[in-house]
Structure formats: structure tokens, C-alpha cells
């Protein structure tokens, strides 16, 4: 293993974010193992070509995401994977390309199956009149796009549909999952949409159940929609 880092290039992204991303990807890939001590401040500043201020901000950011911790007389250590904040959208973005798409999508589907059916059930009961109107407008766009199929347009409207459902729970603890969808959903759809299909009928059943205020049916049809057999994912893959 090498602890050498590349010089940070000038870009629109803040220097400390660039540094944090570089270190994070080394950690997430296992190149910087759990429990290992990262190089000291002087060495990192020299390797990245940044100031101590930028480096310290980067280390604070990584600490806030559960990747690093500082200990007196020991230094800055990579934290055990169990404490990493995998629900952080920025951390998810930094993970891009570090694992194979099949594993990524299978794990993401497992998360969706655990929370999304209940979100649909809550949305059926708690959605406001304004949110129901918005959901109706989004579904009509889905119908239109499915008739004149455009993959990019479908991804955007599909994302809007599911994100609105999490918002329509009107439960603050479900809102972060809507944000996670924004980060991960595109990769999932590109890899797992069965034969490039759009599952319009499944979306229609979810939409109609929510609009009817039928929480049990909304939960049931959402769970059915999230079965692996409806996606290009192996049934034996880990959830």
C-alpha cells in the first residue's frame, strides 16, 4: 500500500472538498485500511500541495462522515466501516465506481425494499392536496414519456415520482431517503431497468393506491414493484 496522494488541481470545487474526496476514496476502496493511521499533516499538505487550513477542513469533513477520528499521541485513524455514514449523499457520490454495479444495485434495492413500501403507505395517508396534485402531474408525464420513450427523460420523471413519495410521508425521518435516491437512483435505473423498460403499470398501481388513500394497497404494490425479478438483478445477489 502507498500513502502517496496526487496534487490537487485547480477547479470550481473547494480545495478541502477535493482533498476529502481523494482521501475518502482511498478509505472506501480499502487502500487505506480500517484502523490504519493516515500520514501526518505536514506530509499530506506536501503531497496534496494545499495549505494546512484546507487540509484541516478536509479532515473535519471526513470526521463528520464517520471515516476518520483523531486520537492524542496516536494520530488520525481510519474508523471501522460499521461507523461510516453510508446515508450521506456526498459519501455515496464519492463511492461511485468503487464497487461493481451489480453489488451496488442489489444493496440499494435492499434498502429501498426496507423503507419505500412503508413510505408509500404513509404517503397514501399523509400526502397533502398539493402533493397529490403534484404526484398526478408527475404520473401524467410518466405516461407521456412511456409512449414516446426517452431514457433520460424517464430517469428524471421516475426519480421525481419516488422522491415526492418520500416527501409526501410528511415524516422528517423519511426525507433523507429521498435525498439518497437523488444520488443513487440514476445508476440503479441505468443498470437495473429490465430490458430498458419503465414498469409503467407498477407505477400506476402505486399512484392510484396513494391517490385513493389506501395505505395497505400502496405498501403491497410498492413491495411487489421492488422484487428483484422485475429488475436486471440476480435473484441470488445479496440484498
Secondary structure, 3 states (H helix, E strand, C coil): CCCCCCCCCCCCCCHHHHHHHHHHHHHHCCCCCCCCECCCHHHHHHHHCCCHHHHHHHHHHHHHCCCEEEECCCEEEECCHHHCCCCCHHHHHHCCCCCCHHHHHHHHHHHHHHHHHHHHHHHHHHCCHHHHHHHHHHHHHHHHHHHCCCHHHHHHHHHHHHHHHHHHCCCHHHHHHHHHHHHHHHHHHHHHEHHHCCCHHHHHHHHHHHHCCCHHHHHHHHHHHCCHHHECCCCCCCC
